[in-house]
Amino acid sequence: MKQNLKLAVIFCLAFTLSSCTTPLEDYQATSPQLDIQQYFSGKLIAWGMVQDYSSKVTRRFCVELDGQWQDDEGLLKEVFYFDDGEVTYRNWQLTKLKQGKYLGGAEDVVGNARGQQRGFAFQWQYDLLVPIDDDVIKLSLDDWMYQIDEYRVFNRTKMQKFGVTVAELTIFFDKQLPLRTCPRA
């Protein structure tokens, strides 16, 4: 009985803490202004890692990105090179709306991704189909990007199932020239 009560308290605490977030409006007056359309134009590279619920690093990866925009419509091609040799692809179709808002979709995104920019921050939320072992799991992602300078953006993402954070992503984007490439397995 005590064991069940402890588990219930831990679950409630984890659920409560995982639902806390900073309002995007808190970044309104910050700079530099993150312009998604400008930053994700052309080629850039990123490095990242996935951490499980216990903060253990479970995967590392490198991503080569290429973004092209025609007016307010964009295509962002991503090629992921994982440390275990896996290579995956994602093609984002992006639409810039009014007042710093964006819509997007990709092959493994369920429905529309919705994003909004304020100051140096961008919040991007969507449901993603993630292959795990022999199954595909739908996770809700809460992406936060922060522009450091004209070349670098940091990204922190919470991956949640039933409102509980099951993994986190950390990604570092860089578009400083000369542009590097990801190592090939």
Summary of the structure (lengths in Angstrom):
residues: 185
radius of gyration: 17.5
end to end distance: 50.7
largest distance: 61.4
contacts: 507
relative contact order: 0.19
helix: 14%
strand: 57%
